[in-house]
Amino acid sequence: MYAVVLLASKRLACSCSPDSSPTSCYHNGMEPIDISRSSKLMVDQHGIFAPQECRRRADELAAADDAEGEAVWEAIRRAAESLLENGPPQDIPGLPS
């Protein structure tokens, strides 16, 4: 479930604004498709509680002084919120439905 955070361990902190589209920028070097796929997995596993679970994980990483991992989970949280509100983005080929 939290395998995506391993990708964040060697990345730089995200400088994207909180208002940016969760699928339009690269968070910690992760491709937008990785953020979208991770958010889809979280929604599949946790349903409407996916954003809260992402926030919980981001908080755990923040408490462990892992700003990079926290930024990744915040990006996944925003993408999960968008997915729950709007459905899957249409501009990313290969995103599972």
Secondary structure as UniProt FT lines:
FT   HELIX           4..8
FT   TURN            9..10
FT   TURN            18..19
FT   TURN            22..24
FT   TURN            28..29
FT   HELIX           32..46
FT   HELIX           47..49
FT   HELIX           50..63
FT   TURN            64..65
FT   HELIX           67..86
FT   TURN            93..94
//
